[in-house]
């Protein structure tokens, strides 16, 4: 059963101020207006002590959320960092291919190129995973 959706936040649900270096080092990070209400937790590689695509980054998130990695869906727009890393940790994956890069994308369970397709993709993944047990 899918318990958690994990979303790559850089430049998508956080305002990208284009400061130098990775976002977790910036002095200021702000949510896109209205986005924060949809999320129950926020994690960065700084606090997790591992960065993407290291599988330990993803397993640390699952541990903090008190779920198994297979109960999570990673939604990301960077195939190598988000999708391959999450898949190697045992997570389900949805690749948001907004740049319409050519595939194949074998580590992606589902590929979407329009955020309007996300709810349908998550529902499809829930159906696929229904009945899974520890």
C-alpha positions, 0 to 999 in steps of 0.5 A: 500500500502506498503511504507517502508521496515524496516530491522533489521540491527544487524549483518546483514547489519552492521559489528558485531565487537562483542563488549560487549552490544547492538550495539546501545551502541558501540563506532563504528558501520559500514555498511557492504560494499555496504549496505548503498546505499539501505537505506534512514534512520537508527534508533536505540532504543537509539534515539527512547527511546524504544527497541524491542519488545516494539510496541512503537519502531515500531510505532516510526519508522513509525512516523519518516518515516511519514507512518502508521504502516500497510504501513510498512514491518518489515524484521527480523531474531529474531521472538520474538523481530522483528516479534512479536513486529512489528506485535503487532504494526500493521506492516506486517512481514517477518521472515528471518528464516535462522536458520531454526527454527521449527514453527509455526510462527503465527505473521509472514505474510511470512517466508523465510529461504534464503535472495534470496527469499526476493524480491519475498516475498516483491512483494507477500506482496505488492499484498496482500496489494494492495488496502488497505486504511487508 
